């Protein structure tokens, strides 16, 4: 019986002292409080957030839809913060444990605040999309990503400070490390700066058809921090470092408003002066009278020079279409018309040839 009495006394003592100075009744009540808030968290997801989503979908403004989606995560996390706070507020801790619990509460609240700020950036990015005349869509995306990274770093620093971890020495150490990394990552920073210049100067955007002589030609699919993704016309993907767009001339073919045709046709040397003038005038009249060409942008049909085996006639004009396929069709029609004019005037196109004269003795 003595053993049972000792066990009873020990059990009561453990029950009253509990864990870390908290009796089990307070622990049970605290867990119950926390469980109630977890249930409330589920209600937020199922009822409140869903209801707000339905209300926001009824409006024509998409800003509220973006805001509701952005706040869903913090809204689900809020009951966890409140549940832990009220559960810990009910329980009695020793002085050392109390400081630890307060730090946990401060940490949870700090995470919640920075999470809300982080998520608010999404609706802000929707507002900034109206500044497309000043900032490109890609540059806005870069700004948003940079702000998110900055907020994450600040939030992490704030949490570390709460737990007594000084970030000053860490930053100083990272600074020295950064110098060493920078020396070995010059190309990375060069590409980063070049990418920013591409976006700020609006050289091209996603969806544009660009040409970099002897480098790449294709459709821009993505402009990244270090490189740009180009879809070539054979459907293959090319990843081009951004410095290529800073050090080389970039032709944005999508921005072309008047496609040019610039040809030199070669006529045989036995073509008479009258034939040359007639061919020139008929080609010129065709360009002036046809709807395919922007005559106001200027045109030229002129005898250019005497080459080694031909008389060269230079033709230059601008088309009205800015569609590539239609431009090819216009070129084809002009080529057929020129051939018909040359043949109608009984002249012939020249081809490279040489004449050898043998001197008789």
matplotlib code that plots the C-alpha trace (Angstrom):
import matplotlib.pyplot as plt

x = [0.0, 2.9, 4.0, 0.5, 0.4, 3.8, 2.7, -0.5, 1.5, 4.0, 1.1, -0.6, 2.7, 3.4, -0.2, 0.1, 3.6, 3.0, 5.5, 7.8, 5.8, 2.4, -0.1, -1.9, -5.3, -3.8, -2.1, -5.4, -7.3, -4.6, -4.7, -8.4, -8.2, -5.6, -7.8, -10.8, -8.8, -7.6, -11.3, -12.0, -9.1, -10.9, -14.1, -12.2, -11.0, -14.4, -16.8, -15.3, -12.7, -15.0, -17.8, -15.4, -14.3, -17.9, -18.5, -15.4, -16.3, -19.5, -17.6, -16.0, -12.9, -10.2, -8.3, -10.6, -10.2, -6.4, -6.6, -8.8, -6.5, -3.4, -4.9, -6.1, -2.8, -2.4, -6.1, -5.6, -2.5, -4.2, -6.1, -2.9, -1.3, -4.4, -4.8, -1.2, -1.4, -4.6, -3.5, -0.2, -1.9, -4.1, -1.2, 1.3, 4.9, 8.1, 10.1, 12.6, 9.8, 7.7, 10.4, 10.6, 6.8, 6.7, 9.4, 7.4, 4.3, 6.4, 7.8, 4.4, 3.1, 6.2, 5.8, 2.1, 2.8, 5.6, 3.5, 0.6, 3.0, 4.5, 1.0, -0.2, 2.5, 0.3, -2.6, 0.0, 1.4, -2.1, -2.3, 1.2, 0.1, -1.7, 1.7, 2.5, 3.3, 6.1, 7.2, 7.1, 5.3, 8.6, 10.2, 7.1, 7.6, 11.3, 10.3, 7.7, 10.1, 12.8, 10.3, 9.2, 12.8, 13.5, 10.5, 11.5, 15.0, 13.7, 11.2, 14.0, 16.2, 13.4, 12.8, 16.5, 16.7, 13.9, 15.9, 19.0, 20.9, 22.7, 22.5, 25.2, 28.1, 26.2, 25.8, 29.4, 30.5, 28.2, 29.6, 33.1, 31.8, 29.9, 33.0, 34.7, 31.7, 31.4, 35.0, 34.1, 30.6, 31.3, 29.4, 26.4, 26.2, 26.9, 24.0, 21.8, 22.6, 22.1, 18.7, 17.6, 18.7, 16.7, 13.5, 14.0, 14.8, 12.0, 14.2, 11.8, 9.1, 7.7, 6.2, 8.4, 10.2, 13.8, 17.0, 20.6, 23.0, 25.0, 23.5, 19.8, 16.5, 13.2, 10.3, 11.0, 9.4, 10.9, 13.2, 15.0, 17.5, 20.5, 19.3, 16.5, 14.6, 14.1, 11.9, 13.5, 11.4, 12.3, 10.6, 13.8, 14.6, 17.7, 18.9, 20.8, 22.9, 21.5, 24.9, 24.4, 21.6, 23.7, 26.8, 25.1, 22.5, 19.1, 16.5, 12.9, 11.2, 7.8, 8.0, 8.5, 5.8, 7.0, 8.8, 11.4, 12.2, 15.7, 16.8, 19.4, 18.4, 21.1, 20.4, 22.6, 25.0, 23.2, 20.2, 19.6, 19.1, 15.5, 14.9, 16.5, 14.4, 11.2, 11.8, 12.7, 9.5, 7.2, 8.6, 8.3, 4.7, 3.8, 5.0, 3.3, 0.0, -0.2, -1.9, 0.8, 3.3, 3.7, 4.8, 4.8, 7.8, 9.8, 10.9, 13.6, 14.0, 17.3, 20.1, 22.8, 26.1, 28.0, 29.1, 31.6, 29.0, 25.7, 24.0, 22.6, 19.2, 18.5, 14.9, 13.8, 10.3, 8.3, 5.2, 2.1, 1.7, 3.6, 2.7, 5.7, 3.7, 1.9, 5.3, 6.6, 3.6, 4.1, 7.8, 6.7, 4.2, 6.8, 9.4, 6.9, 5.9, 9.6, 10.3, 7.2, 8.3, 11.8, 10.6, 7.9, 10.6, 12.7, 15.5, 17.3, 18.7, 22.4, 24.4, 28.1, 30.2, 33.7, 34.8, 38.2, 39.8, 42.6, 45.0, 46.0, 49.5]
y = [0.0, 2.3, 1.9, 2.9, 5.9, 7.0, 6.6, 8.6, 11.4, 11.4, 11.4, 14.4, 16.2, 15.7, 16.6, 19.9, 20.8, 19.5, 20.4, 23.4, 24.5, 24.3, 21.9, 19.6, 21.3, 24.5, 22.5, 20.8, 24.1, 25.7, 23.0, 23.2, 27.0, 26.4, 23.6, 26.0, 28.5, 25.8, 24.9, 28.6, 28.5, 25.8, 27.9, 30.9, 28.8, 27.2, 30.0, 33.5, 33.3, 31.4, 34.0, 36.9, 35.2, 34.9, 38.6, 39.7, 37.7, 39.7, 43.0, 44.0, 45.2, 42.4, 44.2, 42.8, 39.3, 39.7, 41.1, 38.2, 35.6, 37.3, 37.5, 33.9, 32.6, 35.2, 34.9, 31.1, 31.8, 34.5, 31.9, 30.0, 33.2, 34.1, 30.5, 30.3, 33.8, 33.1, 29.6, 30.9, 33.8, 31.4, 29.3, 30.2, 29.9, 30.2, 33.4, 31.7, 29.9, 33.0, 34.9, 32.0, 32.0, 35.7, 35.4, 32.8, 35.1, 38.0, 35.8, 34.6, 38.1, 39.4, 36.6, 37.5, 41.2, 40.6, 37.9, 40.4, 43.0, 40.4, 39.4, 43.0, 43.4, 41.2, 43.7, 46.5, 44.9, 44.8, 48.6, 49.1, 47.3, 50.5, 52.2, 50.2, 53.4, 54.2, 50.7, 47.5, 44.4, 42.6, 45.5, 45.6, 41.9, 42.5, 45.3, 43.0, 40.1, 42.5, 43.9, 40.4, 39.3, 42.5, 41.9, 38.3, 39.5, 42.2, 39.7, 37.2, 39.8, 41.0, 37.4, 36.8, 40.0, 38.8, 35.7, 37.8, 36.9, 40.1, 40.5, 43.2, 40.8, 38.5, 41.4, 42.4, 38.8, 38.6, 41.8, 40.4, 37.2, 39.3, 41.1, 37.7, 36.4, 39.6, 39.2, 35.8, 36.7, 39.7, 38.1, 37.6, 41.3, 42.4, 40.3, 41.6, 45.3, 44.6, 43.0, 46.1, 48.3, 46.3, 46.7, 50.4, 51.4, 49.1, 47.6, 44.7, 42.8, 39.3, 38.4, 40.6, 39.2, 40.4, 39.9, 40.2, 39.9, 36.7, 35.9, 35.0, 35.6, 34.6, 35.4, 36.6, 34.3, 35.4, 38.2, 37.0, 38.5, 36.9, 35.7, 36.0, 33.0, 33.2, 30.8, 30.3, 29.7, 26.0, 25.9, 25.3, 27.3, 29.5, 31.0, 34.2, 36.1, 39.6, 41.3, 40.3, 42.7, 45.5, 44.9, 44.2, 46.0, 44.6, 44.9, 44.7, 43.5, 43.5, 47.3, 47.6, 49.8, 49.9, 46.9, 47.7, 46.0, 46.8, 44.9, 45.2, 43.5, 42.7, 43.3, 42.2, 44.7, 44.4, 46.1, 49.3, 52.7, 52.8, 49.4, 50.5, 53.7, 51.8, 49.0, 51.7, 53.7, 50.7, 49.4, 52.8, 53.2, 49.8, 50.8, 54.2, 52.9, 49.7, 49.6, 47.5, 50.3, 53.4, 55.9, 58.8, 57.0, 57.4, 55.0, 54.7, 52.9, 54.0, 52.7, 52.2, 51.1, 49.1, 45.9, 43.4, 41.4, 43.4, 46.8, 47.1, 48.7, 49.6, 49.2, 50.5, 50.9, 50.4, 48.2, 49.1, 45.8, 45.1, 41.4, 39.2, 36.7, 39.4, 41.1, 38.0, 37.9, 41.5, 40.8, 37.8, 39.9, 42.6, 40.0, 38.4, 41.9, 42.9, 39.7, 40.2, 43.8, 42.8, 40.0, 42.2, 44.7, 41.9, 42.3, 39.6, 39.2, 38.9, 36.2, 36.3, 35.7, 36.4, 37.2, 36.0, 37.7, 35.9, 38.2, 37.1, 37.5]
z = [0.0, 0.7, -3.0, -4.2, -1.9, -3.2, -6.8, -6.1, -4.5, -7.5, -10.0, -8.3, -8.1, -11.8, -12.7, -10.7, -11.9, -15.4, -18.1, -17.7, -14.7, -16.4, -15.0, -17.3, -16.9, -18.4, -21.1, -22.0, -22.0, -24.0, -26.6, -26.7, -27.4, -30.1, -31.6, -31.7, -33.7, -36.1, -36.7, -37.3, -39.8, -41.8, -41.7, -43.1, -46.1, -46.7, -46.0, -45.8, -48.5, -50.9, -50.2, -50.9, -54.1, -55.3, -54.5, -56.2, -59.4, -59.7, -60.2, -63.5, -61.7, -61.5, -58.7, -56.0, -57.4, -57.2, -53.7, -52.4, -53.9, -52.5, -49.0, -48.8, -47.4, -44.6, -43.8, -43.2, -41.1, -38.8, -36.7, -36.1, -34.7, -32.6, -31.4, -30.2, -28.6, -26.6, -25.7, -24.3, -22.7, -20.7, -19.5, -16.7, -17.6, -15.7, -16.4, -18.8, -20.6, -20.7, -22.7, -25.2, -25.7, -26.1, -28.8, -30.6, -30.5, -31.8, -34.5, -35.7, -35.7, -37.6, -40.2, -40.6, -41.1, -43.7, -45.4, -45.8, -47.2, -49.6, -50.8, -51.3, -54.0, -56.3, -56.4, -56.6, -59.7, -61.2, -60.7, -62.1, -65.3, -66.2, -66.6, -69.7, -71.5, -69.1, -68.0, -70.0, -68.7, -68.2, -66.3, -64.0, -63.4, -62.5, -60.1, -58.4, -58.0, -56.6, -54.0, -53.0, -52.5, -50.5, -48.2, -47.7, -46.7, -44.3, -42.8, -42.2, -40.7, -38.3, -37.1, -36.5, -34.5, -32.3, -31.4, -30.6, -33.8, -34.9, -38.7, -38.8, -38.8, -41.2, -43.6, -43.3, -43.9, -46.9, -48.2, -48.3, -49.8, -52.3, -53.4, -54.0, -55.9, -57.9, -59.2, -60.5, -61.7, -63.9, -66.8, -64.6, -63.6, -67.2, -68.4, -65.5, -66.4, -70.1, -69.3, -67.3, -70.2, -72.7, -70.6, -69.6, -73.2, -74.5, -77.3, -77.5, -75.6, -75.3, -78.6, -80.8, -83.8, -83.5, -85.5, -84.1, -87.0, -87.0, -83.5, -83.5, -85.2, -83.8, -81.5, -77.9, -75.4, -72.1, -70.9, -67.7, -65.3, -67.0, -70.4, -73.0, -74.4, -78.2, -80.2, -83.6, -86.7, -86.7, -83.3, -81.4, -78.2, -77.9, -74.6, -75.4, -72.7, -72.4, -73.1, -76.7, -77.0, -75.5, -77.6, -81.0, -83.1, -82.5, -85.3, -84.0, -87.1, -85.4, -85.2, -89.0, -90.5, -94.1, -95.5, -98.0, -101.3, -102.5, -105.6, -108.4, -111.7, -114.3, -118.0, -120.9, -122.5, -125.8, -124.3, -126.2, -124.6, -125.7, -124.1, -120.9, -120.7, -121.5, -118.9, -116.3, -117.0, -117.0, -113.7, -112.2, -113.4, -112.0, -108.6, -108.7, -109.8, -107.7, -104.2, -102.7, -102.3, -100.2, -102.9, -100.3, -98.6, -101.8, -104.5, -107.1, -110.4, -112.0, -114.2, -111.5, -113.0, -115.6, -114.0, -115.4, -117.3, -117.0, -116.9, -113.4, -112.7, -109.1, -107.7, -104.3, -102.9, -99.7, -99.2, -97.4, -95.6, -92.3, -92.5, -93.5, -95.5, -97.5, -98.0, -99.6, -101.9, -102.9, -103.7, -105.8, -107.8, -108.4, -109.6, -112.0, -113.3, -113.9, -115.8, -117.9, -118.7, -119.6, -121.9, -123.5, -124.5, -126.0, -123.5, -121.4, -118.0, -117.7, -116.0, -115.0, -118.1, -119.5, -123.0, -124.2, -127.1, -128.9, -130.7, -134.2, -135.3]

ax = plt.figure().add_subplot(projection="3d")
ax.plot(x, y, z, "-o")
ax.set_aspect("equal")
plt.show()
